[in-house]
């Protein structure tokens, strides 16, 4: 049945629809950014899926509650949409926790407790779908959702405390946006239950404005979200080498400071290391007779050497990252360093043979220290 909406109702609907569009865009961007970098196998980046799920569930849950207040429906349909709206909002803490309840996050959360709280949170969702949002049993069981939500808040605070650099900044931004969005739900509830001394219409516009602000902050936090490496990745770095494969010479090296000590493969031994690696590469190439089967990983005593090879149209280069143990993050770190080096020195590498540097190759690339220092601050 068609009917004419009052102007004020249209304005409220369109204003909240703006929040819905923004929330959906934020969620889609978070999902896109995760899957774009999925090949890096950085499981801590699943936090982006948590961001997207939390935002999407909150926005659609609140949307159902708004439309039944503004538009007229048959009583049964109105009750169904109300129950569905509450169910989606209560599912938000589960959606957030679901993607990070994995072993990689065990340093900041108790996996067993988190999973138990997620299961208990299902109870009020089932209750509201079977009975209604007005039932006493639903209001009692909603405490289970509150406990799960508080656990999610605790997880985020721990995550912020343990993080450093750009990641820490982004997590604080997301948490701020999330708090803003949750604050908006208080005003949304007041529109229905009128427990605050604020006119209903004013409460709606304040709540929606706060919600939009929260989504904007969340979008800023997820925009170009930096790779989320394993928490201990910096402590396990040892040395980074860039080697001219054609000449068997060292172009660049960086020793990471670990507990005030240099890595086991010190600066003095880098020339020997590069020469030895060239010999090993030659042997493997002879055996396989194929460049497609080149080494990606070498065990060297108590250390591991991750290898990558130049992709630019320039001199052939080997990139070697020496680490204490094999973490998924290090492949992404090595790839990042390779891309940064080849981008930063693109023209130099293309014209490398014309420069006639002889023994001064290492000095030419010394400014790459700044790139690595920036990476360590993430």
C-alpha positions as CSV (number, residue, x, y, z in Angstrom):
1,X,0.0,0.0,0.0
2,X,1.3,3.4,-1.0
3,X,1.2,6.3,1.4
4,X,2.5,9.8,1.7
5,X,5.4,10.3,4.3
6,X,5.5,13.4,6.4
7,X,8.4,15.7,5.5
8,X,10.0,15.2,9.0
9,X,9.8,11.4,8.6
10,X,11.4,11.6,5.1
11,X,14.3,13.7,6.5
12,X,14.9,11.3,9.4
13,X,14.8,8.3,7.0
14,X,17.2,9.9,4.5
15,X,19.5,11.1,7.2
16,X,19.8,7.6,8.7
17,X,20.1,6.2,5.2
18,X,23.3,8.3,4.9
19,X,24.7,6.5,7.9
20,X,23.7,3.1,6.4
21,X,25.5,3.9,3.2
22,X,28.6,5.0,5.0
23,X,28.6,2.0,7.3
24,X,28.3,-0.4,4.4
25,X,31.1,1.3,2.6
26,X,33.3,1.1,5.6
27,X,32.6,-2.6,6.0
28,X,33.2,-3.4,2.3
29,X,36.5,-1.4,2.4
30,X,37.7,-3.4,5.5
31,X,36.9,-6.7,3.8
32,X,38.5,-5.6,0.5
33,X,41.7,-4.5,2.2
34,X,42.0,-7.8,4.0
35,X,41.4,-9.9,0.9
36,X,43.7,-7.7,-1.2
37,X,46.6,-8.6,1.1
38,X,45.5,-12.2,1.9
39,X,48.4,-13.8,0.0
40,X,50.8,-12.4,2.6
41,X,49.3,-14.9,5.1
42,X,49.3,-12.4,7.9
43,X,46.6,-13.9,10.1
44,X,46.6,-10.9,12.5
45,X,45.1,-8.9,9.6
46,X,41.9,-10.8,10.3
47,X,41.2,-7.8,12.7
48,X,40.0,-6.1,9.5
49,X,37.3,-8.8,9.1
50,X,36.3,-8.1,12.7
51,X,36.1,-4.4,12.0
52,X,33.9,-5.0,8.9
53,X,31.6,-7.6,10.6
54,X,31.1,-5.4,13.7
55,X,30.2,-2.3,11.6
56,X,27.9,-4.2,9.2
57,X,25.9,-6.0,11.9
58,X,25.5,-2.8,13.9
59,X,24.3,-0.7,11.0
60,X,21.7,-3.1,9.7
61,X,20.5,-4.0,13.1
62,X,19.9,-0.4,13.9
63,X,18.4,0.2,10.5
64,X,15.6,-2.3,11.0
65,X,14.8,-0.6,14.3
66,X,14.7,2.8,12.6
67,X,12.4,1.8,9.7
68,X,9.7,0.2,12.0
69,X,9.6,3.4,14.0
70,X,9.3,5.7,11.0
71,X,7.1,3.5,8.7
72,X,3.9,1.6,9.3
73,X,3.8,-2.1,9.0
74,X,1.4,-4.9,10.0
75,X,1.9,-5.8,13.7
76,X,3.4,-9.2,12.9
77,X,5.9,-7.9,10.4
78,X,6.8,-5.0,12.7
79,X,7.5,-7.4,15.5
80,X,9.6,-9.6,13.3
81,X,11.7,-6.7,12.0
82,X,12.2,-5.5,15.6
83,X,13.4,-8.9,16.8
84,X,15.7,-9.2,13.8
85,X,17.1,-5.7,14.4
86,X,17.9,-6.5,18.0
87,X,19.4,-9.9,17.0
88,X,21.8,-8.3,14.5
89,X,23.0,-5.7,17.0
90,X,23.6,-8.4,19.6
91,X,25.4,-10.5,17.0
92,X,28.0,-7.7,16.6
93,X,30.3,-8.8,19.5
94,X,30.2,-12.4,18.1
95,X,31.0,-11.1,14.6
96,X,34.0,-9.2,16.0
97,X,35.3,-12.1,18.1
98,X,34.7,-14.8,15.6
99,X,37.6,-13.7,13.3
100,X,40.2,-13.2,16.0
101,X,39.5,-16.2,18.2
102,X,42.5,-18.0,16.6
103,X,45.9,-19.1,18.0
104,X,47.8,-16.0,16.7
105,X,45.8,-13.8,19.1
106,X,46.3,-16.1,22.1
107,X,48.8,-13.6,23.5
108,X,46.1,-11.1,24.2
109,X,43.0,-13.2,24.8
110,X,42.0,-16.4,26.4
111,X,40.7,-18.4,23.5
112,X,38.6,-20.8,25.6
113,X,36.8,-18.0,27.5
114,X,36.3,-15.9,24.4
115,X,34.7,-18.8,22.6
116,X,32.5,-19.7,25.6
117,X,31.3,-16.1,25.8
118,X,30.5,-16.1,22.1
119,X,28.4,-19.2,22.5
120,X,26.6,-17.8,25.5
121,X,25.8,-14.7,23.5
122,X,23.9,-16.8,21.1
123,X,21.2,-17.4,23.8
124,X,19.7,-13.9,23.9
125,X,19.7,-13.9,20.1
126,X,17.7,-17.1,20.0
127,X,15.4,-15.8,22.7
128,X,14.6,-12.6,20.9
129,X,13.9,-14.4,17.6
130,X,11.6,-17.0,19.3
131,X,9.8,-14.6,21.8
132,X,10.2,-10.9,21.4
133,X,12.3,-7.9,22.3
134,X,9.6,-7.0,24.9
135,X,9.7,-10.3,26.8
136,X,11.1,-10.5,30.3
137,X,13.3,-13.6,29.5
138,X,15.0,-11.6,26.7
139,X,15.8,-8.7,29.0
140,X,17.4,-11.2,31.5
141,X,19.5,-13.0,28.9
142,X,20.7,-9.7,27.3
143,X,23.2,-9.6,30.2
144,X,25.1,-12.4,28.4
145,X,25.5,-10.1,25.4
146,X,26.8,-7.3,27.6
147,X,29.4,-9.7,29.1
148,X,30.6,-10.7,25.7
149,X,30.7,-7.1,24.5
150,X,32.8,-6.1,27.6
151,X,35.2,-9.0,26.7
152,X,35.5,-7.6,23.2
153,X,36.3,-4.1,24.6
154,X,38.9,-5.7,26.9
155,X,40.5,-7.5,23.9
156,X,40.8,-4.2,22.0
157,X,42.3,-2.4,25.0
158,X,44.9,-5.2,25.3
159,X,45.6,-5.1,21.6
160,X,46.2,-1.3,21.8
161,X,48.6,-1.8,24.7
162,X,50.7,-4.4,23.1
163,X,50.9,-2.7,19.7
164,X,53.3,-0.1,18.6
165,X,53.7,2.6,16.0
166,X,51.2,3.0,13.1
167,X,49.2,-0.1,14.1
168,X,48.6,1.3,17.6
169,X,47.4,4.6,16.2
170,X,45.0,2.8,13.8
171,X,43.6,0.6,16.6
172,X,43.0,3.6,18.9
173,X,41.2,5.3,16.0
174,X,39.0,2.3,15.4
175,X,38.2,2.0,19.1
176,X,37.3,5.7,19.3
177,X,35.0,5.2,16.3
178,X,33.5,2.1,17.8
179,X,32.8,3.9,21.1
180,X,31.1,6.7,19.2
181,X,28.9,4.2,17.3
182,X,27.9,2.4,20.5
183,X,27.1,5.8,22.1
184,X,24.8,6.4,19.2
185,X,22.9,3.2,20.2
186,X,22.0,4.8,23.6
187,X,20.3,7.7,21.8
188,X,18.6,5.2,19.4
189,X,17.3,3.3,22.4
190,X,16.0,6.5,23.9
191,X,14.0,7.1,20.8
192,X,12.0,3.9,21.6
193,X,12.0,3.8,25.4
194,X,12.4,7.6,26.2
195,X,14.5,7.1,29.3
196,X,16.6,10.3,28.8
197,X,15.2,13.9,29.3
198,X,15.7,14.6,25.6
199,X,13.0,15.1,23.0
200,X,12.6,12.0,20.7
201,X,13.4,13.9,17.5
202,X,16.4,15.6,19.0
203,X,17.6,12.3,20.3
204,X,17.3,10.7,16.9
205,X,19.4,13.4,15.1
206,X,22.1,13.5,17.9
207,X,22.4,9.7,17.8
208,X,22.5,9.5,14.0
209,X,25.1,12.3,13.8
210,X,27.3,10.5,16.4
211,X,26.9,7.3,14.5
212,X,28.0,8.9,11.2
213,X,31.0,10.5,13.1
214,X,31.9,7.0,14.4
215,X,31.8,5.5,11.0
216,X,34.0,8.3,9.6
217,X,36.6,7.6,12.3
218,X,36.4,3.8,11.7
219,X,37.0,4.4,7.9
220,X,40.0,6.6,8.7
221,X,41.4,3.8,10.9
222,X,41.0,1.1,8.1
223,X,42.2,3.3,5.2
224,X,45.5,1.8,3.9
225,X,45.7,-0.3,7.1
226,X,49.4,-1.3,7.5
227,X,50.3,-5.0,7.6
228,X,49.7,-6.5,11.0
229,X,52.8,-8.6,11.7
230,X,53.1,-11.1,14.5
231,X,53.7,-9.5,17.8
232,X,57.2,-10.8,18.2
233,X,58.4,-10.2,14.6
234,X,60.9,-7.4,15.5
235,X,62.6,-9.4,18.2
236,X,63.3,-12.2,15.7
237,X,64.9,-10.1,13.0
238,X,68.7,-10.5,12.6
239,X,70.1,-9.2,9.3
240,X,69.0,-8.0,5.9
241,X,71.2,-8.3,2.8
242,X,70.8,-7.1,-0.8
243,X,73.3,-8.8,-3.1
244,X,74.3,-8.1,-6.7
245,X,73.7,-11.6,-8.1
246,X,75.6,-10.9,-11.3
247,X,78.8,-9.7,-9.6
248,X,78.4,-11.6,-6.3
249,X,78.9,-8.4,-4.4
250,X,77.0,-6.9,-1.5
251,X,74.9,-3.8,-2.4
252,X,73.5,-3.2,1.1
253,X,73.2,-4.8,4.5
254,X,71.3,-3.9,7.7
255,X,72.0,-5.5,11.1
256,X,69.0,-5.3,13.5
257,X,69.9,-4.6,17.2
258,X,68.6,-7.4,19.4
259,X,68.9,-6.8,23.2
260,X,71.9,-4.6,22.7
261,X,73.8,-7.2,20.6
262,X,74.5,-7.5,16.9
263,X,73.2,-10.4,14.9
264,X,75.3,-13.6,14.7
265,X,76.0,-12.7,11.1
266,X,78.0,-9.5,11.7
267,X,79.0,-6.8,9.3
268,X,82.5,-8.2,9.1
269,X,81.2,-11.5,7.8
270,X,78.8,-10.2,5.2
271,X,81.2,-10.5,2.2
272,X,81.8,-14.1,3.1
273,X,78.1,-14.7,3.5
274,X,77.3,-13.2,0.1
275,X,80.0,-15.2,-1.6
276,X,78.9,-18.4,0.0
277,X,75.3,-17.8,-1.0
278,X,76.4,-17.3,-4.6
279,X,78.1,-20.7,-4.6
280,X,75.0,-22.3,-3.1
281,X,72.8,-20.7,-5.7
282,X,75.2,-21.9,-8.5
283,X,75.0,-25.5,-7.2
284,X,71.2,-25.5,-7.0
285,X,70.9,-23.9,-10.4
286,X,73.1,-26.6,-11.9
287,X,71.2,-29.4,-10.3
288,X,67.7,-28.2,-11.2
289,X,68.7,-26.5,-14.5
290,X,65.8,-24.2,-13.8
291,X,65.6,-20.7,-12.4
292,X,62.0,-21.4,-11.4
293,X,63.1,-23.7,-8.7
294,X,65.4,-21.2,-6.9
295,X,65.8,-21.3,-3.2
296,X,63.3,-19.5,-1.0
297,X,64.5,-20.6,2.4
298,X,67.9,-21.7,3.8
299,X,68.7,-23.0,7.3
300,X,72.0,-21.6,8.5
301,X,72.9,-22.8,11.9
302,X,70.3,-21.5,14.4
303,X,69.1,-18.9,11.9
304,X,66.9,-19.0,8.8
305,X,67.5,-17.1,5.6
306,X,64.5,-16.1,3.6
307,X,65.3,-15.3,-0.1
308,X,63.6,-13.3,-2.7
309,X,64.7,-12.2,-6.2
310,X,64.5,-9.0,-8.2
311,X,61.5,-8.4,-10.3
312,X,62.5,-5.1,-11.8
313,X,64.1,-4.7,-15.3
314,X,67.5,-4.0,-13.9
315,X,70.5,-5.9,-12.5
316,X,69.7,-9.4,-11.0
317,X,69.4,-9.0,-7.2
318,X,69.0,-11.4,-4.3
319,X,67.3,-10.2,-1.2
320,X,68.1,-12.1,2.0
321,X,66.4,-11.7,5.4
322,X,68.1,-13.6,8.2
323,X,65.7,-14.4,11.1
324,X,65.7,-16.4,14.3
325,X,62.5,-18.3,13.5
326,X,60.1,-18.7,10.6
327,X,57.1,-16.4,11.0
328,X,54.5,-15.8,8.4
329,X,55.1,-12.0,8.7
330,X,58.7,-12.2,7.5
331,X,57.7,-13.1,3.9
332,X,55.6,-10.0,3.8
333,X,58.4,-7.9,5.4
334,X,60.9,-9.2,2.8
335,X,58.5,-8.5,-0.1
336,X,57.9,-5.0,1.3
337,X,61.6,-4.3,1.5
338,X,62.1,-5.6,-2.0
339,X,59.4,-3.4,-3.5
340,X,60.6,-0.4,-1.5
341,X,64.2,-0.8,-2.7
342,X,63.3,-1.3,-6.3
343,X,61.0,1.7,-6.3
344,X,63.3,4.0,-4.4
345,X,66.4,3.2,-6.5
346,X,64.6,2.4,-9.8
347,X,66.7,4.7,-12.0
348,X,69.9,3.8,-10.2
349,X,69.4,0.1,-10.8
350,X,68.4,0.5,-14.4
351,X,71.7,2.4,-15.1
352,X,73.8,0.5,-12.6
353,X,76.3,-0.8,-15.1
354,X,77.0,2.7,-16.4
355,X,77.9,4.1,-12.9
356,X,81.2,2.3,-12.5
357,X,81.0,2.3,-8.7
358,X,83.6,-0.5,-8.1
359,X,83.9,-0.8,-4.3
360,X,81.5,2.0,-3.5
361,X,78.2,0.2,-4.1
362,X,77.4,-0.1,-0.4
363,X,77.6,3.7,0.2
364,X,75.2,4.4,-2.7
365,X,72.3,2.6,-1.0
366,X,73.1,3.6,2.6
367,X,70.0,5.9,2.7
368,X,67.8,2.8,2.6
369,X,68.3,2.7,6.4
370,X,65.6,5.3,6.6
371,X,63.1,3.0,4.9
372,X,63.9,0.1,7.3
373,X,63.7,2.5,10.3
374,X,60.2,3.5,9.2
375,X,59.2,-0.1,8.8
376,X,60.3,-0.9,12.4
377,X,58.2,2.0,13.7
378,X,54.9,0.4,12.4
